Amino acid sequence: MIIHSVQPNETIYSIAEIYGVSADRLIIDNQISDPNRLVTGQSLIVLFPEVTHVVQDGDTLADIAASYGVSVIQLLRNNPQLSDRMYLTIGEELVISLTDEKVTEISTNGYAFPFVDINVLRKTLPYLTYLTIFYYRVTVDGDIIDIEDQELINTAYEYGVAPIMLISTLTSAGTADVDAAHSIITNPDAQEHLINRVLENMKAKGYYGLNIDMQNIMQIDKQPFVKFIANISNRVKQEGYSVFITLTPNTFPTGTGIMYRGPEYTTLGELTDSTLLLSYEWGYSYSPQPALPLVTVRSLLDYSITQIPPEKINIGLPTIGYIWQLPFIMEFSRANSITHRSALMLAREVGATIQHDAFSMAPFFSYTNTAEYIVWFRDVTSIAALLEFVEEYGLQGIGTWNIMQFASGLWLVINARFEIRRVLE
């Protein structure tokens, strides 16, 4: 695997010639909509097939997989263009294996809303260990607001992916419901009702595990929160389910920017099977640079592994970027989110050159359109840099917010470097 930074006047065809690979393959792997209009500074993933197969009349994916001794899931990972169609084309070339050697096995966890496009979901599922469905809203009295998730659960099982139920005290608007969190944490009756409702739902719908995501826990509720996690975790585990916890900078807000500090994290790590440090990038609210410097990410991990065993830690790999209007005004400026693909289209439209920040390895570009804007996002270069931490620290894996659009770069880098753990037989 090589990551190529597009230079001025390069085309997909000239780049393919440099590496001796198929231009069509570069287009597919990088989801390039216009091969003749690449953006200077754009990062492309270049994969090198080891074994390929040319589709013959009558071939099926199952037959091809069996003849090469690989799984259908592996074929879908190596050929993402197959996931959103029901047929093979005679004469098309499929990648059976890549030359890259897998460095280790990791877990992958993707977060999705119930309204995710089913074709996007099917394209992503081959790369997932867990599908976390976001979210069951918890009320003050311990009830949960039902969601339309059965199709997602069933589809996850089709691909051998474990569906995870997520409960949260976020409101329908996505803001923290401090009163609901306080009530669940401190009111035994509400807590008991919540646990019973969660178990009923998991059994009825066929969930594999539970993810708990509660934010803006008040200082006086820190220790009661840990006791709540102990209570719900013990009950859920007794029923044979796995328990995950999502921790963000807003779990125990300090107002100082210091994240994942305090003895509570050690206990939470002990009580649960998996911890997701999902949102260590919080630039949306604080600054027009949503990507933390890699040295800061390293510092966070250096501390986190002293509190939680690394084999239980999953780091967040965000797929969402942000557009900022300048000048930035503290406590007033807010950004609009943007996907990787949309960021590239915007850069192309405004004639921008993509640059990479040396400290965060994140791409960005600026442009002017009645006002000045700066766009920060993630690409294969920044993803590869963050994945180095997974290998170096021996982490359990990654969690990504979110999978509502197919992030080809993320999944192809992971597929090239890692074995993706499967927990379902």
C-alpha positions as CSV (number, residue, x, y, z in Angstrom):
1,M,0.0,0.0,0.0
2,I,1.3,3.5,-0.9
3,I,-0.4,6.8,-0.3
4,H,0.2,9.2,-3.2
5,S,-0.2,13.0,-2.9
6,V,-1.4,14.4,-6.2
7,Q,0.9,16.8,-7.9
8,P,0.0,19.6,-10.3
9,N,-1.2,18.4,-13.7
10,E,-1.2,14.7,-12.7
11,T,-4.1,12.6,-13.8
12,I,-5.3,9.3,-12.6
13,Y,-3.8,7.7,-15.6
14,S,-0.4,9.2,-15.1
15,I,-0.4,8.1,-11.5
16,A,-1.5,4.6,-12.4
17,E,1.5,4.4,-14.9
18,I,3.9,5.5,-12.1
19,Y,2.9,2.5,-9.9
20,G,2.1,0.0,-12.6
21,V,-1.5,-0.4,-11.5
22,S,-4.9,-0.2,-13.1
23,A,-6.3,3.3,-13.5
24,D,-9.8,1.7,-13.1
25,R,-8.8,0.2,-9.8
26,L,-7.5,3.6,-8.5
27,I,-10.8,5.2,-9.5
28,I,-12.8,2.5,-7.7
29,D,-10.7,2.4,-4.6
30,N,-10.6,6.1,-4.2
31,Q,-14.2,6.8,-5.2
32,I,-13.1,9.3,-7.8
33,S,-16.1,10.9,-9.6
34,D,-14.1,12.8,-12.2
35,P,-10.7,11.1,-13.1
36,N,-9.7,14.1,-15.2
37,R,-10.0,16.6,-12.4
38,L,-7.9,15.6,-9.5
39,V,-7.2,18.1,-6.7
40,T,-3.6,19.1,-6.1
41,G,-2.6,17.7,-2.7
42,Q,-5.4,15.1,-2.7
43,S,-4.3,11.8,-1.1
44,L,-4.9,8.6,-3.0
45,I,-4.5,5.1,-1.8
46,V,-2.6,2.8,-4.1
47,L,-3.1,-0.9,-3.5
48,F,-1.1,-3.7,-5.1
49,P,-3.1,-6.9,-6.0
50,E,-1.2,-10.2,-5.3
51,V,-3.8,-12.6,-6.8
52,T,-6.6,-11.6,-9.1
53,H,-9.5,-13.4,-10.9
54,V,-11.1,-12.5,-14.2
55,V,-14.9,-13.2,-14.0
56,Q,-16.1,-16.0,-16.3
57,D,-19.6,-16.8,-17.4
58,G,-21.5,-18.5,-14.6
59,D,-19.1,-17.3,-11.8
60,T,-20.6,-16.5,-8.4
61,L,-18.9,-14.8,-5.5
62,A,-19.3,-18.0,-3.4
63,D,-17.7,-20.1,-6.2
64,I,-14.8,-17.7,-6.6
65,A,-14.2,-17.5,-2.9
66,A,-14.2,-21.3,-2.5
67,S,-11.8,-21.8,-5.4
68,Y,-9.2,-19.5,-3.9
69,G,-9.8,-20.6,-0.3
70,V,-11.0,-17.2,0.9
71,S,-14.3,-15.9,2.4
72,V,-16.9,-14.0,0.5
73,I,-16.5,-11.2,3.1
74,Q,-12.8,-11.0,2.1
75,L,-13.8,-10.6,-1.6
76,L,-16.2,-7.8,-0.7
77,R,-13.4,-6.1,1.4
78,N,-11.0,-6.3,-1.5
79,N,-13.6,-5.3,-4.1
80,P,-15.9,-2.7,-2.5
81,Q,-17.6,-2.0,-5.9
82,L,-19.4,-5.4,-5.6
83,S,-21.3,-4.6,-2.4
84,D,-23.9,-2.3,-4.0
85,R,-24.9,-4.5,-6.9
86,M,-26.3,-8.0,-7.3
87,Y,-24.3,-9.3,-10.3
88,L,-20.8,-9.9,-11.6
89,T,-19.7,-8.6,-15.0
90,I,-18.0,-11.1,-17.3
91,G,-14.4,-10.0,-17.9
92,E,-14.1,-7.8,-14.8
93,E,-11.0,-8.3,-12.6
94,L,-11.5,-9.1,-8.9
95,V,-8.8,-8.8,-6.3
96,I,-8.4,-12.0,-4.3
97,S,-5.5,-10.9,-2.2
98,L,-3.2,-7.9,-1.7
99,T,0.6,-7.9,-1.3
100,D,0.4,-6.1,2.0
101,E,1.2,-8.2,5.1
102,K,-1.3,-7.9,7.9
103,V,0.4,-6.5,11.0
104,T,-2.2,-7.6,13.6
105,E,-5.9,-8.2,14.3
106,I,-8.2,-5.4,15.4
107,S,-11.8,-4.8,16.2
108,T,-13.8,-2.2,14.2
109,N,-16.9,-0.5,15.4
110,G,-19.1,1.7,13.2
111,Y,-21.8,4.0,14.5
112,A,-25.0,4.4,12.4
113,F,-28.3,6.0,12.7
114,P,-31.4,3.8,11.9
115,F,-32.0,5.8,8.8
116,V,-28.6,4.9,7.2
117,D,-28.9,4.1,3.5
118,I,-29.1,0.3,3.3
119,N,-26.7,0.2,0.3
120,V,-24.1,2.3,2.2
121,L,-24.6,-0.1,5.2
122,R,-24.0,-3.2,3.0
123,K,-20.9,-1.7,1.5
124,T,-19.5,-0.9,5.0
125,L,-20.5,-4.1,6.9
126,P,-17.7,-6.3,5.5
127,Y,-15.2,-4.1,7.3
128,L,-16.9,-4.2,10.7
129,T,-16.7,-6.3,13.8
130,Y,-19.5,-4.4,15.5
131,L,-22.4,-2.2,14.3
132,T,-23.4,0.3,17.0
133,I,-26.9,1.6,16.3
134,F,-27.4,5.2,17.5
135,Y,-29.4,5.6,19.7
136,Y,-32.1,4.6,22.3
137,R,-32.9,7.8,24.2
138,V,-33.2,7.4,28.0
139,T,-35.9,9.4,29.8
140,V,-35.9,10.7,33.3
141,D,-38.0,7.8,34.6
142,G,-35.7,5.2,33.0
143,D,-37.8,4.4,29.9
144,I,-36.2,4.2,26.5
145,I,-37.6,5.6,23.2
146,D,-37.9,2.9,20.7
147,I,-36.3,3.2,17.2
148,E,-36.7,1.4,13.9
149,D,-33.6,-0.8,14.0
150,Q,-34.7,-4.3,13.2
151,E,-33.6,-4.1,9.5
152,L,-30.1,-2.9,10.6
153,I,-29.8,-5.8,13.1
154,N,-30.9,-8.4,10.6
155,T,-28.6,-7.0,7.9
156,A,-25.6,-7.0,10.4
157,Y,-26.1,-10.7,11.1
158,E,-26.2,-11.4,7.3
159,Y,-22.6,-10.2,7.2
160,G,-21.5,-11.8,10.4
161,V,-21.3,-8.4,12.2
162,A,-22.4,-8.1,15.9
163,P,-25.2,-5.5,16.4
164,I,-24.8,-3.3,19.5
165,M,-27.6,-1.4,21.1
166,L,-26.6,2.1,22.3
167,I,-28.4,3.9,25.1
168,S,-27.8,7.6,25.7
169,T,-29.2,10.5,27.7
170,L,-28.8,12.8,24.7
171,T,-32.0,14.5,23.7
172,S,-33.6,14.2,20.3
173,A,-31.7,17.4,19.3
174,G,-28.4,15.8,20.2
175,T,-27.8,17.8,23.4
176,A,-27.0,16.4,26.8
177,D,-30.0,15.8,29.0
178,V,-28.4,16.5,32.4
179,D,-31.6,15.9,34.3
180,A,-32.2,12.4,32.8
181,A,-28.6,11.4,33.5
182,H,-28.8,12.6,37.1
183,S,-32.1,10.8,37.6
184,I,-30.9,7.4,36.2
185,I,-27.6,7.7,38.2
186,T,-29.3,8.6,41.5
187,N,-32.8,7.1,41.4
188,P,-32.8,3.3,42.1
189,D,-36.3,2.9,40.7
190,A,-35.5,4.7,37.5
191,Q,-32.3,2.7,37.2
192,E,-34.0,-0.6,37.7
193,H,-36.7,0.2,35.2
194,L,-34.0,1.2,32.6
195,I,-32.1,-2.0,33.1
196,N,-35.2,-4.1,32.7
197,R,-36.3,-2.2,29.6
198,V,-32.8,-2.6,28.0
199,L,-32.7,-6.3,28.6
200,E,-36.2,-6.8,27.2
201,N,-35.3,-4.9,24.1
202,M,-32.0,-6.7,23.6
203,K,-33.7,-10.1,23.8
204,A,-36.6,-9.1,21.6
205,K,-34.5,-7.7,18.8
206,G,-31.5,-9.9,19.0
207,Y,-28.8,-7.6,20.0
208,Y,-25.3,-8.9,20.7
209,G,-24.3,-6.3,23.3
210,L,-24.9,-2.9,24.9
211,N,-23.1,0.4,24.5
212,I,-23.6,3.1,27.2
213,D,-23.0,6.7,26.2
214,M,-23.9,9.3,28.8
215,Q,-22.5,12.8,28.7
216,N,-22.2,15.8,30.9
217,I,-22.2,13.8,34.2
218,M,-22.2,16.3,37.1
219,Q,-19.3,16.3,39.4
220,I,-21.4,15.1,42.3
221,D,-22.6,12.2,40.2
222,K,-19.2,10.8,39.3
223,Q,-19.0,8.0,41.8
224,P,-22.8,7.2,41.6
225,F,-22.3,7.0,37.8
226,V,-19.6,4.4,38.3
227,K,-21.9,2.4,40.6
228,F,-24.6,2.6,37.9
229,I,-22.3,1.2,35.3
230,A,-21.4,-1.6,37.7
231,N,-25.0,-2.4,38.2
232,I,-26.1,-2.4,34.6
233,S,-22.9,-4.1,33.4
234,N,-23.3,-6.9,35.9
235,R,-27.0,-7.5,35.0
236,V,-26.3,-7.4,31.2
237,K,-23.3,-9.6,31.4
238,Q,-25.2,-12.2,33.5
239,E,-27.6,-12.5,30.5
240,G,-24.7,-13.3,28.2
241,Y,-24.2,-9.9,26.5
242,S,-21.1,-7.8,26.0
243,V,-20.9,-4.3,27.5
244,F,-19.2,-1.3,25.8
245,I,-18.9,2.2,27.1
246,T,-18.3,5.3,25.0
247,L,-16.3,8.0,26.6
248,T,-16.0,11.5,25.2
249,P,-14.5,14.8,26.5
250,N,-18.1,15.6,27.6
251,T,-18.6,12.5,29.7
252,F,-17.1,14.3,32.7
253,P,-16.7,17.8,31.4
254,T,-14.0,19.9,33.1
255,G,-14.1,23.0,31.0
256,T,-10.3,22.8,30.8
257,G,-9.8,20.7,27.7
258,I,-8.3,17.9,29.8
259,M,-9.7,14.6,28.7
260,Y,-9.9,11.1,30.2
261,R,-8.3,12.0,33.5
262,G,-9.4,10.6,36.9
263,P,-9.7,7.3,38.8
264,E,-13.2,6.8,37.4
265,Y,-11.8,5.6,34.1
266,T,-9.9,2.7,35.7
267,T,-13.1,1.4,37.2
268,L,-15.1,1.9,34.1
269,G,-12.5,0.0,32.1
270,E,-12.7,-2.9,34.6
271,L,-16.5,-3.0,34.6
272,T,-16.9,-3.1,30.8
273,D,-15.6,-5.3,28.0
274,S,-14.6,-2.5,25.7
275,T,-14.0,1.2,26.0
276,L,-14.3,3.6,23.0
277,L,-12.5,6.9,23.3
278,L,-14.5,8.2,20.5
279,S,-14.4,12.0,20.4
280,Y,-10.9,13.1,21.2
281,E,-11.3,15.7,18.5
282,W,-13.6,18.5,19.6
283,G,-12.6,21.4,17.4
284,Y,-16.3,21.9,16.3
285,S,-16.9,24.0,19.4
286,Y,-13.5,25.2,20.4
287,S,-11.4,26.2,17.4
288,P,-11.2,26.1,13.6
289,Q,-8.9,23.1,13.7
290,P,-10.8,20.0,14.6
291,A,-7.7,17.7,14.3
292,L,-5.6,17.3,17.4
293,P,-1.8,17.3,16.9
294,L,-0.5,13.7,16.9
295,V,1.7,14.5,19.9
296,T,-1.5,15.3,21.8
297,V,-3.1,12.1,20.7
298,R,0.0,10.3,21.9
299,S,-0.2,12.0,25.2
300,L,-3.8,11.0,25.6
301,L,-3.0,7.4,24.9
302,D,0.1,7.4,27.1
303,Y,-2.2,8.4,30.0
304,S,-5.2,6.2,29.0
305,I,-3.3,3.0,29.0
306,T,-2.3,3.6,32.6
307,Q,-6.0,3.7,33.5
308,I,-7.5,1.1,31.1
309,P,-5.7,-2.0,29.6
310,P,-4.8,-1.2,26.0
311,E,-6.5,-4.4,24.8
312,K,-9.8,-2.8,25.9
313,I,-9.3,0.6,24.3
314,N,-10.7,1.6,20.9
315,I,-9.7,5.0,19.6
316,G,-12.0,7.2,17.5
317,L,-11.4,7.7,13.8
318,P,-13.7,10.4,12.8
319,T,-14.9,10.7,9.2
320,I,-16.5,14.1,9.5
321,G,-14.7,17.3,8.6
322,Y,-15.7,20.9,9.2
323,I,-16.1,24.2,7.3
324,W,-15.3,27.3,9.3
325,Q,-16.1,30.9,8.4
326,L,-13.3,33.2,9.4
327,P,-12.5,35.2,11.4
328,F,-13.1,32.7,14.3
329,I,-14.9,34.2,17.3
330,M,-14.6,32.3,20.5
331,E,-17.9,31.0,21.9
332,F,-19.8,32.3,18.9
333,S,-18.3,30.6,15.8
334,R,-19.7,27.3,14.8
335,A,-18.8,25.0,11.8
336,N,-20.8,23.1,9.3
337,S,-19.8,19.4,8.9
338,I,-18.6,18.0,5.6
339,T,-17.7,14.5,4.4
340,H,-14.3,13.6,2.9
341,R,-15.9,13.2,-0.6
342,S,-17.8,16.5,-0.3
343,A,-14.6,18.3,0.8
344,L,-12.7,17.1,-2.3
345,M,-15.6,18.2,-4.5
346,L,-15.6,21.6,-2.9
347,A,-11.8,22.0,-3.2
348,R,-12.1,21.1,-6.9
349,E,-14.9,23.6,-7.4
350,V,-13.1,26.5,-5.7
351,G,-9.7,25.6,-7.3
352,A,-8.0,25.1,-3.9
353,T,-4.8,23.2,-3.2
354,I,-5.0,20.8,-0.3
355,Q,-2.3,21.1,2.3
356,H,-1.4,18.8,5.2
357,D,-0.8,20.1,8.7
358,A,2.5,18.7,9.9
359,F,1.3,18.3,13.6
360,S,-2.0,16.6,13.0
361,M,-1.4,15.1,9.6
362,A,-4.8,16.4,8.7
363,P,-5.6,18.0,5.3
364,F,-7.1,21.4,5.0
365,F,-7.7,24.2,2.4
366,S,-8.9,27.7,2.3
367,Y,-11.1,29.6,-0.1
368,T,-13.0,32.9,-0.4
369,N,-16.7,33.2,-1.5
370,T,-18.1,36.5,-0.2
371,A,-16.3,35.5,3.1
372,E,-13.1,33.6,3.9
373,Y,-13.4,29.9,4.8
374,I,-11.1,27.1,6.0
375,V,-12.0,23.4,5.6
376,W,-10.4,20.7,7.8
377,F,-11.2,17.0,7.1
378,R,-9.7,13.5,7.2
379,D,-8.1,11.5,4.4
380,V,-6.0,8.4,4.0
381,T,-2.8,10.1,5.1
382,S,-4.3,11.2,8.4
383,I,-6.1,7.8,8.9
384,A,-2.9,5.9,8.3
385,A,-1.1,8.1,10.9
386,L,-3.8,7.5,13.5
387,L,-3.8,3.7,12.8
388,E,-0.1,3.7,13.7
389,F,-1.2,4.2,17.3
390,V,-3.4,1.2,17.2
391,E,-0.5,-1.0,16.3
392,E,2.1,0.7,18.5
393,Y,0.0,0.6,21.7
394,G,-1.6,-2.8,21.1
395,L,-5.1,-1.3,21.2
396,Q,-8.3,-3.4,20.7
397,G,-9.2,-1.4,17.7
398,I,-11.1,1.6,16.4
399,G,-14.5,3.1,16.5
400,T,-15.7,5.5,13.8
401,W,-18.2,8.3,13.9
402,N,-20.0,7.7,11.7
403,I,-20.7,5.3,8.8
404,M,-23.6,7.2,7.2
405,Q,-21.5,7.5,4.1
406,F,-19.0,5.0,2.8
407,A,-15.5,6.1,3.8
408,S,-13.5,4.2,1.3
409,G,-10.1,5.5,2.4
410,L,-10.7,4.5,6.0
411,W,-11.7,0.9,5.2
412,L,-9.2,0.2,2.5
413,V,-6.3,1.3,4.7
414,I,-7.6,-0.9,7.5
415,N,-8.2,-3.8,5.2
416,A,-4.7,-3.5,3.8
417,R,-2.9,-3.4,7.1
418,F,-5.1,-5.4,9.6
419,E,-7.1,-8.6,10.0
420,I,-10.6,-7.5,11.0
421,R,-11.7,-9.4,14.1
422,R,-14.9,-11.5,13.8
423,V,-16.8,-12.3,17.1
424,L,-19.7,-14.2,15.5
425,E,-19.3,-17.8,14.2
